[in-house]
Amino acid sequence: MNSGRGYYVYMMQSPSRHAFYIGVTSNLSKRVGEHKLHLLPGFSATHNTTRLVFFERFSDIRSAIDRETQLKHWRRSKKEWLIQQTNPNWKDLAEDWGQQFLPDPPKT
């Protein structure tokens, strides 16, 4: 998923569909794995946002951060509209990702 240099804005959703997490990363597959395994404390782990429902790729970090900020300020209904445009079935876009996409285990 992370071929070449790029930055991703992404939305994770809880299985209950009540909570959204919006973030930016340079390694989408690793970051999604961290969400799915609750490896980082905070909002995502607390609200169980484990389903990747949307992402966009950018060539520079500033554009990605600007987009993340924009999306975080949108009302829920507008976020839902955006997801509906690219993922009408609200599928977990990372559902079929294999173990190779999960983060490396901590070094001992």
Secondary structure by P-SEA (a helix, b strand, c coil): cccccccccbbbbcccccbbbbbccccaaaaaaaaaacccccccccccccccccccccccaaaaaaaaaaaaaccaaaaaaaaaaccccccccccccccccccccccc
